[in-house]
């Protein structure tokens, strides 16, 4: 049922990790080896990857395919070469669709030769997080209980990307049912950070972030409820966008009226993220919370963004009251200050919405139960992260929900007041640099003990709580040469402008490629 490449990428059928603290991975020749042996620095190993095409920006690849200067097959082969070399070490892609992708690339090239109308993403390989349905392809949710689950049809976001001409190359790793900020599961094992494979790429869109950062694909789809696009983007040194709820339908995900989880683009630049965003968004009269984008072309908005004149920007280091690593704060503060070179007025402020943490956890518990309502009988067979979320959700009552909504309103009013005075709020995307992949989550920040495994992502989920869009863009590198992301928060439907500002940040904070490249 699962397609495995004839290349050296390991087949994922039946792979297991018996112990989360010491997972086993499968090497390129399918020998089972301890994960530790895969953690030697990738940059100490000889690499011979022809990366010219894979290193090109997605929009440049698309332009060259359109012009007939390169073929979609050549772009695919460049991505496959990266996958063959890097994926056995990093474990970003868990289901490879090489046969389907090659057939689609051949059709894409024929369409160019025939002069047919071409979509925005015509001929571009794209990878999809393994919680999102692609027709006739396994959607395992990173769970051993769903290893043989095959999607009957495309999710709506996938249908949109397919209509735009994208070629689906594979499914990317995620913690079980995307519950966790470290991309590890008992079905496929751990995904490793390409900047240092002893470290985590974060989660839950960790596989997508690693695939993009290393050129295994120019673009990736991710989902975000707490931090799941933004912090993996930060840890892997790419651009990721949590979109305004309603811009992209969630069908067939449960809870159609809920604004929590959203789809978003992950790319190596703001321009590429905007190109993908244009293919994903659009009003759907049948989706109950659908809204239309306020822009005609996000890519045009980003391309035309040359400065930040007239913008007022607030930098706040810790909106969640959990603390922030001093080096991370310094890097993000400097990136915010540099926006003044582009004409922005930048103020450093205190902004505290930590009272929303308990309200978010109440909402999260209710949301988890709503998502897994039909599988609650499996609660004792799920992994500890998912099972713990579900058990917490079962303890929530009507008074908890009502109180949480009142707190949520109060937090929203704080944001509204701030974003009336400022155009954007910028913060660290993550309060810590990448942490060891052997840890489930960071349990301390600056010596302060955290209460639970989602505390450290509060600076991200307190944006989710109020329904605003936010992006992560590389702000710089630590002394250990690890990427740090700056979170840019804007008003509803400011998505394209957030990417425009991200373009300016990235121009001043060029971090290069991870050593794994």
DAGIUR-V785271 format. One record per helix or strand of 3 or more residues. SS is the DSSP state (~ for helix, > for strand). FROM is the first residue (numbers start at 1). LEN is the number of residues. If there is no record, write none. Layout:
BEGIN
ss->SS from->FROM len->LEN
ss->SS from->FROM len->LEN
END
This chain:
BEGIN
ss->~ from->20 len->3
ss->> from->24 len->3
ss->> from->32 len->3
ss->~ from->35 len->4
ss->~ from->42 len->3
ss->~ from->58 len->10
ss->~ from->72 len->19
ss->> from->93 len->4
ss->~ from->98 len->16
ss->> from->125 len->5
ss->~ from->144 len->3
ss->~ from->156 len->8
ss->> from->167 len->6
ss->~ from->176 len->3
ss->~ from->206 len->8
ss->> from->219 len->6
ss->~ from->230 len->7
ss->> from->239 len->4
ss->> from->262 len->6
ss->~ from->270 len->11
ss->~ from->298 len->7
ss->> from->312 len->4
ss->~ from->326 len->17
ss->> from->345 len->4
ss->~ from->356 len->16
ss->~ from->373 len->9
ss->~ from->384 len->10
ss->~ from->398 len->24
ss->> from->424 len->5
ss->~ from->455 len->10
ss->> from->470 len->8
ss->> from->483 len->7
ss->~ from->495 len->14
END
